[in-house]
Amino acid sequence: MKNLFLYAITVLIWGSTWLAIEYQLGSINEFVSLFYRFGLAAVCMWAFVIYKRVPMRFSRRDHGFFILLALCNFGANYLFLYWAQAHLTSAMASIAFSLLLVVNIVNTKLFFAKPIAKRIYFGASLGTLGIVSLFWHDLVAFDLQSEAFLGLSLALLGTVVASLGNMVSVRNSNQQIDVMAGNAWGMLYSAVMLATYVAFSEHQFINQAPASYWWSLIYLSVFGTVIAFGCYFSLLKNIGPEKASYLIVLFPFVAVALSTLFEGFEWQQNTFIGFILVILGNAIVLTPLDRIYAWLSIRSPVRS
């Protein structure tokens, strides 16, 4: 029951953060917004690790990887996703980002020489076909200046950058670095780098913004970053990374539902087909063949 509660909370929070990002756009520059977000998150994370007395002393080499983590997971990837959502609905951006599963597997092969199971090629192909279906009308027109094509490009670029950050996180875990400690340092470095950039740019730290901006900022920082990551890491410990990774398959359902209710996201035939293909492809990527055969009541001697 505890794991089910953690699962539901994480899916609901991460699925809803895409809509919350919509309220961050337009009022304040994205660099400033991300400084506020990760600055607040860093304060919360450091309060947590200090309270838990988590060891926070690391080598210079480890700090170099913390900076990479900040750039990829708490900086550039979010910038690309914020920019993407200026051109896409939160539903479309969340579905595109769910391809992170496939990109992670490819990068794990490249950086850690982990073999890629045959089913993953099939699942990745379905996911790619799903993206093509979602953006079919824009791809047929092939206008590089179109809003949807630009948004998709930015979302996929953000996904690739986020995956590189995930690889840094894997490296840190392999070095027995506590995940919460690594994230605390990463968020702190992110806030410092963003603050430095804003200080030397024409942007201002304090700007006028509606109440919805500040409420969404608190939600993204406290719930979307601190609480959701805490629940997710508890799931990793309790049920393992394979089962916990199904969160990435499930949160687009929440994002699409909220976008339909609050953004007027319109379902078309190609949208429905694309959504199903992306979700199905991700599920196949995560599910070993023997389990798929068991569900289909087919016995196979080949294990993936």
BELDA-V619565 format. One record per helix or strand of 3 or more residues. SS is the DSSP state (@ for helix, = for strand). FROM is the first residue (numbers start at 0). LEN is the number of residues. If there is no record, write none. Layout:
((SS | FROM | LEN) (SS | FROM | LEN))
This chain:
((@ | 1 | 21) (@ | 29 | 22) (@ | 59 | 26) (@ | 89 | 8) (@ | 99 | 13) (@ | 117 | 17) (@ | 135 | 6) (@ | 146 | 28) (@ | 178 | 21) (@ | 210 | 29) (@ | 240 | 4) (@ | 246 | 16) (@ | 268 | 18) (@ | 288 | 7))
